């Protein structure tokens, strides 16, 4: 194993590791120019060190909780640096493991890891983990990892091969677990991880059923107020999918009603919709004052099979919900 291969493997296990940690590991492993006389002995020691290191790092990766705190430190650090006020408000209002209940689902288990209700910066941020119940037969990826380049596939789609070699009439799966490749400054490569390519080639085990999960919406229960989310999603080395969902809380201010009325005047054919949004916002504001909000997170799981009709794929699948409680008055 070359030094580069070793470093790539370590980065895959833990994310990009600091240079000093990497140098210390290489030194401990005696990685370099050993004398021929002791080559066999050193090689044996190196194998042991690598095995122990792999076990340690794998255990470390498995113990990580990819919640909002981790997200801001690793995947959203630029937002933290550019807007420290928002970061501090989100962290101050963060609540771990809120009261929650998932609807019956035979395929995936959804866990709301933490929720931050931060009215100071008009943000609601939710992180949740999706885990398979049958790992022996299923493999889970994000729905957004399929055709992330916007390829038009299926009947009527272009079959032109682009400069990157992609055939636009084929579904491609993109993989970049925990940003291991991108964070290390390595470009995504065809047919390798991190990388992209035909679906079956990019799966860990093409003999398994491929499940793709999508976050469809976040809403406030019983007041018909749907929160349009911005989503970051990534896959862990253990095969789980992590979502970080960010929703705007601009409806908390009463001037939201005036803005909706103004928009409804501009688009009279949408007047009924905007009127419903105003009523829902007023109901939601009253519930915030009461101190408890019941939220619904809706997701969809689709099973992908090679060659299936696109219409069946995009309109199919099963939906599920997780209901969780936010108590704004109990946050800081």
C-alpha positions in Angstrom: 0.0 0.0 0.0 1.4 3.4 -1.0 1.4 6.4 1.3 -1.3 8.0 -0.9 -3.5 4.9 -0.7 -3.1 4.8 3.1 -4.1 8.4 3.4 -7.1 8.0 1.2 -8.2 5.1 3.3 -7.8 7.1 6.5 -9.7 10.0 5.0 -12.6 7.7 4.0 -12.9 6.4 7.6 -12.8 9.7 9.4 -13.2 12.5 6.9 -10.1 14.6 6.0 -7.6 14.2 8.8 -5.1 17.0 9.8 -1.6 16.8 8.4 0.0 16.4 11.8 -2.2 13.5 12.7 -1.4 11.8 9.3 2.4 12.3 9.8 2.2 10.9 13.3 0.4 7.8 12.1 2.9 7.3 9.3 5.7 7.6 11.8 4.1 5.1 14.1 3.7 2.7 11.3 7.3 3.1 10.2 6.1 4.0 6.8 9.1 4.8 4.6 12.5 3.3 3.7 13.2 0.3 5.9 16.4 -1.7 5.7 16.2 -4.9 3.8 17.5 -6.9 6.8 14.5 -6.1 8.9 11.9 -5.7 6.1 9.9 -8.8 7.1 9.7 -7.9 10.7 8.8 -4.3 10.1 6.2 -5.4 7.5 4.6 -7.6 10.1 4.5 -4.7 12.6 3.1 -2.5 9.9 0.3 -4.9 9.2 -0.6 -5.1 12.9 -0.5 -1.3 13.2 -2.7 -0.9 10.2 -5.3 -3.4 11.5 -5.4 -1.8 14.9 -5.6 1.7 13.3 -8.4 0.5 11.0 -10.4 -1.0 13.9 -9.9 2.2 16.0 -10.9 4.5 13.2 -13.8 2.4 12.2 -15.0 2.4 15.8 -14.5 6.2 15.9 -16.5 6.6 12.7 -19.3 4.5 14.0 -19.5 6.5 17.3 -19.8 9.8 15.5 -23.2 11.6 15.7 -23.6 13.6 12.6 -25.9 16.2 14.1 -26.0 20.0 13.7 -22.9 20.5 15.8 -20.9 18.2 13.6 -22.6 19.7 10.4 -21.5 23.2 11.3 -17.9 22.1 12.1 -17.5 20.0 9.0 -19.9 20.6 6.1 -21.2 24.1 6.9 -18.1 25.7 8.4 -18.1 28.6 5.9 -21.6 29.6 7.0 -20.4 29.5 10.6 -17.5 31.8 9.8 -19.6 34.2 7.6 -22.5 34.4 10.0 -21.4 33.6 13.5 -24.5 35.3 15.0 -26.8 32.8 13.3 -24.5 29.9 14.3 -24.6 30.9 17.9 -28.3 31.3 17.9 -28.8 27.9 16.3 -26.5 26.2 18.9 -28.1 28.1 21.8 -31.5 26.8 20.9 -30.5 23.3 19.9 -32.4 20.4 21.6 -31.2 16.8 21.2 -33.5 13.8 20.8 -36.9 15.6 20.9 -40.0 13.7 21.7 -40.9 11.9 18.4 -42.9 9.0 16.9 -42.5 7.5 13.5 -45.3 6.0 11.5 -45.1 2.2 10.8 -42.3 1.5 8.2 -40.9 -1.9 7.4 -37.9 -0.5 5.5 -36.3 2.4 7.3 -36.0 3.8 10.8 -36.0 7.6 11.1 -34.4 9.3 14.1 -34.7 13.1 14.7 -31.2 13.8 16.1 -31.6 17.4 17.1 -33.9 20.4 16.4 -33.0 24.1 16.8 -35.9 26.6 16.9 -34.0 29.9 16.6 -36.6 32.8 16.1 -33.8 35.3 16.6 -32.5 34.5 13.1 -35.8 33.1 11.8 -34.5 29.6 11.4 -35.7 26.1 12.2 -33.0 23.4 11.6 -33.6 19.7 11.9 -31.1 16.9 11.5 -32.3 13.3 11.1 -30.8 9.9 10.3 -32.3 7.3 8.1 -31.2 3.7 8.7 -32.2 0.5 7.0 -34.0 -2.2 8.9 -32.8 -5.0 6.6 -29.2 -4.3 5.9 -28.6 -7.8 4.7 -30.8 -7.3 1.6 -31.1 -3.6 1.2 -28.7 -0.7 0.4 -29.7 2.9 1.2 -28.8 6.0 -0.7 -30.3 9.5 -1.0 -32.8 10.1 -3.8 -30.9 13.2 -4.6 -27.8 11.2 -5.4 -29.5 9.9 -8.5 -28.8 12.0 -11.7 -27.6 15.0 -9.7 -26.4 16.6 -12.9 -30.0 17.0 -14.0 -29.8 14.3 -16.8 -33.0 13.8 -18.7 -33.5 10.0 -18.8 -36.0 7.6 -20.2 -38.2 7.8 -23.3 -37.6 11.1 -25.1 -34.3 11.8 -23.3 -31.2 12.7 -25.1 -28.7 9.9 -25.8 -25.9 12.3 -26.5 -22.7 11.4 -24.7 -21.2 14.4 -22.9 -17.5 15.3 -22.5 -17.5 13.6 -19.1 -18.6 10.4 -20.8 -22.1 10.3 -19.4 -24.9 8.9 -21.5 -27.9 11.0 -20.8 -30.4 8.2 -21.3 -29.0 6.3 -18.3 -29.5 6.8 -14.6 -26.3 7.5 -12.8 -25.6 7.3 -9.1 -23.3 9.8 -7.4 -21.4 9.0 -4.3 -19.3 11.1 -2.0 -19.6 9.7 1.5 -19.1 12.4 4.1 -17.5 14.6 1.4 -14.3 12.5 1.7 -13.2 13.2 -1.8 -14.3 16.8 -2.1 -12.9 17.9 1.2 -9.6 16.4 0.4 -9.5 18.4 -2.9 -9.9 15.3 -5.0 -12.2 15.5 -8.1 -15.1 13.0 -8.4 -14.1 10.2 -10.7 -16.1 7.9 -13.0 -16.8 4.5 -11.6 -15.0 5.0 -8.3 -15.9 6.2 -4.8 -16.0 9.1 -4.4 -17.4 9.3 -7.9 -20.3 8.7 -10.2 -21.4 6.1 -12.8 -24.1 3.6 -13.8 -26.2 2.8 -10.7 -25.2 -0.9 -10.3 -21.5 -0.1 -10.7 -21.7 2.5 -7.9 -23.5 0.3 -5.4 -21.6 -1.4 -2.7 -23.4 -4.6 -3.4 -25.4 -4.7 -6.7 -27.1 -7.9 -5.5 -29.0 -5.9 -2.9 -32.2 -3.9 -3.3 -31.4 -0.2 -3.8 -33.6 2.0 -1.6 -33.6 5.8 -2.3 -34.9 8.1 0.4 -36.2 11.7 -0.1 -37.3 14.3 2.4 -40.5 15.7 1.0 -41.7 18.3 3.5 -41.7 19.7 7.0 -45.0 21.1 8.3 -46.8 22.2 11.4 -49.5 19.8 12.4 -53.1 20.9 12.3 -52.5 24.3 10.9 -51.6 23.5 7.3 -48.5 25.5 7.3 -45.8 23.9 5.1 -42.3 25.0 5.7 -40.3 25.0 2.5 -37.0 23.4 3.4 -33.4 23.8 2.2 -31.7 20.4 2.5 -28.2 19.1 2.8 -27.9 15.3 2.6 -25.0 12.9 2.8 -24.3 9.2 3.3 -22.2 7.8 6.2 -19.6 5.1 5.9 -22.0 2.8 7.9 -24.6 3.2 5.1 -27.0 5.6 6.8 -28.3 8.7 5.2 -28.2 12.0 7.1 -30.4 15.0 6.3 -30.0 18.5 7.7 -33.2 20.5 6.9 -33.3 24.3 7.2 -36.7 26.0 7.2 -37.4 29.8 7.3 -39.5 31.2 10.2 -40.4 34.4 8.5 -44.1 33.8 9.2 -43.4 34.4 12.9 -43.6 38.2 12.2 -47.0 39.7 11.6 -45.7 41.6 8.6 -45.7 38.1 6.9 -49.5 38.5 6.5 -49.2 41.9 4.8 -46.6 40.5 2.4 -48.9 37.6 1.5 -51.8 39.9 0.8 -49.5 42.0 -1.5 -48.4 38.9 -3.4 -52.0 37.7 -3.7 -52.9 41.0 -5.3 -50.1 40.5 -7.9 -51.3 36.9 -8.6 -55.1 36.9 -8.2 -55.4 33.3 -9.4 -53.4 32.3 -6.3 -55.4 34.4 -3.9 -57.0 31.4 -2.2 -53.6 29.8 -1.5 -52.1 32.9 0.0 -55.2 33.4 2.1 -54.7 29.9 3.5 -51.1 30.7 4.3 -52.1 33.8 6.3 -54.6 31.8 8.3 -52.1 29.0 8.9 -49.4 31.5 10.0 -51.8 33.1 12.5 -52.7 29.8 13.9 -49.0 28.8 14.2 -48.1 32.0 15.9 -50.8 31.4 18.5 -49.4 27.9 19.1 -45.9 29.3 19.6 -47.3 31.5 22.3 -48.8 28.5 23.9 -45.4 26.9 24.1 -45.7 23.7 22.1 -45.6 22.9 18.4 -46.2 19.5 16.8 -44.3 19.1 13.6 -44.5 16.5 10.8 -41.6 15.4 8.7 -42.7 13.6 5.6 -40.3 11.3 3.6 -40.6 8.9 0.6 -38.7 5.7 0.0 -38.4 4.4 -3.5 -37.0 1.0 -4.6 -34.9 1.4 -7.8 -34.5 -1.5 -10.2 -32.5 -1.3 -13.4 -34.6 -0.7 -16.4 -37.8 0.2 -14.6 -40.1 2.8 -16.3 -39.2 6.2 -15.1 -42.8 7.2 -14.5 -43.2 4.2 -12.1 -40.0 5.2 -10.3 -40.7 8.9 -9.9 -44.4 8.5 -8.9 -44.0 5.3 -6.9 -42.6 4.5 -3.5 -44.0 4.7 -0.1 -44.4 7.7 2.2 -43.9 7.9 5.9 -44.0 10.5 8.6 -42.3 11.4 11.8 -44.1 13.5 14.3 -41.9 15.5 16.7 -42.4 18.1 19.4 -40.8 21.6 19.5 -41.2 23.6 22.8 -40.1 27.1 21.9 -40.4 28.4 25.5 -38.1 25.7 26.8 -35.2 26.8 24.5 -32.8 29.5 25.4 
